[in-house]
Amino acid sequence: VRTHLLNIQGLAWQYQGDLVAATQSFDAALACGEKSGRIHEVRYTTSNLAYVHLLQSHLHEAFSLCQMASGRVKGSSESLEWMPVLAYALSTRSIILLEWNELESAVATARQGVALAEQWRQADASHFALTCLSQTLGASGALEEAFAVNQRAMRLAKNISPWYARISAENEIMLLLAKRDILAAAKKFEEYELIDKGS
């Protein structure tokens, strides 16, 4: 229970922008999870910690944590296919690879993240994985597929919360800019701004 509560606390700090406090909460959750021996909680916490390091541009630390999450599977009797919680680690790793300009690996890893998230059937995990895939596809020049994937994320977001919908909206605008369709991007920005004000 304590590991779960510390993860919630870490996510709350993360969403408020206090990444140092988030890191401390996830560190404490990881220590607690390892002490209890609950491997599922350890994997989930390691993935959360990896993402918060990514947000702080600590790419090597984040990548190592993603590898650790996968390594925990290799060291257990369970296979990666039965570890859908690792969708977070794979999706985070895809963005790190994108930052390192390893586009082909980034897209392939993001696709793995989506497959695992969909197996998990949890909307927020699927939304995160689809968003990462859309971003890697957009960066690799596959804009049409990137838009299609983002639409899937946007449909999921409607069943989660306006905050997730905003993430998808911002990603759509970034894709339009990547397509060099400035007028469409500006129009979408105005539309979503009106929706925000009306919500």
C-alpha positions in Angstrom: 0.0 0.0 0.0 2.8 2.4 0.9 4.5 1.9 -2.5 1.2 2.7 -4.3 0.6 5.8 -2.2 4.2 7.1 -2.8 3.7 6.6 -6.5 0.5 8.6 -6.4 2.3 11.3 -4.5 5.1 11.3 -7.0 2.7 11.6 -9.9 0.9 14.5 -8.1 4.2 16.3 -7.7 5.1 15.6 -11.4 1.8 17.1 -12.6 2.4 20.2 -10.5 5.8 20.6 -12.1 7.9 19.9 -9.0 10.1 17.3 -10.6 12.6 17.2 -7.7 9.9 16.3 -5.2 8.5 13.7 -7.7 11.9 12.1 -8.0 12.1 11.8 -4.2 8.7 10.2 -3.9 9.5 7.7 -6.7 12.9 6.9 -5.1 11.1 6.2 -1.8 8.4 4.1 -3.6 11.1 2.1 -5.4 12.9 1.4 -2.1 9.6 0.4 -0.5 8.7 -1.9 -3.4 12.0 -3.6 -3.4 11.7 -4.2 0.3 8.3 -5.8 -0.1 9.5 -7.9 -3.1 6.4 -7.0 -5.2 8.0 -7.1 -8.7 5.0 -5.5 -10.4 5.1 -2.5 -8.2 8.9 -2.2 -8.7 8.6 -2.3 -12.5 5.8 0.4 -12.4 7.8 2.6 -10.1 11.0 2.2 -12.1 9.0 3.3 -15.2 7.6 6.4 -13.4 11.1 7.3 -12.2 12.5 6.9 -15.7 9.9 9.3 -17.1 10.5 12.0 -14.5 14.2 11.8 -15.2 13.4 12.2 -18.9 11.4 15.4 -18.1 14.5 16.7 -16.4 16.6 15.9 -19.5 18.5 13.3 -17.5 18.5 11.0 -20.6 21.1 8.5 -19.6 19.6 8.1 -16.2 16.2 7.7 -17.7 17.4 5.2 -20.3 19.2 3.1 -17.6 16.0 2.9 -15.6 14.0 1.8 -18.6 16.6 -0.9 -19.2 16.4 -1.9 -15.5 12.7 -2.3 -15.8 13.1 -4.6 -18.8 16.0 -6.4 -17.0 13.8 -7.2 -14.1 11.7 -9.2 -16.5 14.7 -11.0 -18.0 15.7 -12.0 -14.5 12.3 -13.4 -13.6 10.3 -16.3 -14.9 7.8 -14.1 -16.8 8.2 -12.9 -20.4 8.0 -9.4 -21.7 4.7 -10.2 -23.5 3.0 -10.8 -20.1 4.3 -7.5 -18.6 1.9 -4.8 -20.1 2.9 -2.5 -17.2 6.2 -2.1 -19.1 4.3 -0.1 -21.8 5.4 3.0 -19.8 9.1 2.0 -19.8 9.1 1.1 -23.5 7.2 4.3 -24.5 9.6 6.4 -22.4 12.5 4.7 -23.9 11.2 5.5 -27.4 11.2 9.2 -26.6 14.8 9.0 -25.3 15.8 7.3 -28.5 14.0 10.0 -30.4 16.0 12.6 -28.5 19.2 10.8 -29.6 17.9 10.8 -33.2 17.7 7.0 -33.4 14.4 7.3 -35.3 14.0 3.7 -36.5 14.6 2.3 -33.1 12.4 4.9 -31.5 9.4 4.0 -33.7 9.9 0.3 -33.2 10.1 0.7 -29.4 7.0 2.9 -29.4 5.1 0.3 -31.3 6.0 -2.3 -28.7 4.8 0.1 -26.0 1.4 0.5 -27.8 1.1 -3.3 -28.1 1.7 -3.8 -24.4 -0.5 -1.0 -23.4 -3.4 -2.3 -25.4 -2.9 -5.7 -23.9 -3.2 -4.0 -20.5 -6.5 -2.4 -21.6 -5.9 0.7 -19.4 -6.9 3.9 -21.1 -4.2 6.2 -19.6 -1.4 3.8 -20.4 -2.7 3.4 -24.0 -3.0 7.2 -24.4 0.6 7.7 -23.2 1.9 4.9 -25.6 -0.1 6.2 -28.5 1.1 9.8 -27.9 4.8 8.6 -27.9 4.2 6.6 -31.1 2.6 9.6 -32.8 5.6 11.8 -31.8 8.2 9.3 -33.0 6.3 8.8 -36.3 6.0 12.5 -36.8 9.7 13.0 -36.2 10.6 10.2 -38.7 8.5 11.8 -41.4 5.5 9.4 -41.4 3.1 12.3 -40.8 -0.1 10.6 -42.0 0.3 7.7 -39.7 1.3 10.1 -36.9 -2.0 12.0 -37.3 -4.0 8.7 -37.4 -2.3 7.5 -34.2 -2.9 10.8 -32.5 -6.6 10.6 -33.4 -6.8 7.3 -31.6 -5.2 8.9 -28.6 -7.7 11.8 -28.8 -10.7 9.4 -28.8 -9.3 7.7 -25.7 -8.7 11.0 -24.0 -12.4 11.8 -24.2 -13.0 8.9 -21.8 -10.3 9.9 -19.4 -10.1 13.6 -18.7 -9.7 17.1 -20.4 -6.1 17.1 -19.4 -5.4 14.1 -21.6 -7.4 15.7 -24.4 -5.2 18.7 -24.1 -2.1 16.6 -24.6 -3.5 15.2 -27.8 -4.6 18.6 -29.0 -1.1 20.0 -28.4 0.4 17.0 -30.3 -1.9 17.6 -33.2 -0.8 21.2 -33.4 2.9 20.1 -33.3 2.2 17.7 -36.2 0.6 20.4 -38.2 3.6 22.6 -37.7 5.9 19.7 -38.7 3.7 19.5 -41.9 4.4 23.2 -42.3 0.6 23.9 -42.3 0.9 27.1 -40.2 -2.7 28.2 -40.9 -4.2 24.9 -39.9 -2.1 24.9 -36.7 -3.2 28.4 -35.8 -6.8 27.5 -36.4 -6.6 24.4 -34.2 -4.9 26.4 -31.5 -7.8 28.9 -31.5 -10.4 26.1 -31.5 -8.8 24.4 -28.5 -8.2 27.6 -26.7 -12.0 28.3 -27.0 -12.7 24.8 -25.7 -10.4 25.4 -22.7 -12.1 28.7 -21.8 -15.5 27.1 -22.1 -14.6 24.1 -19.9 
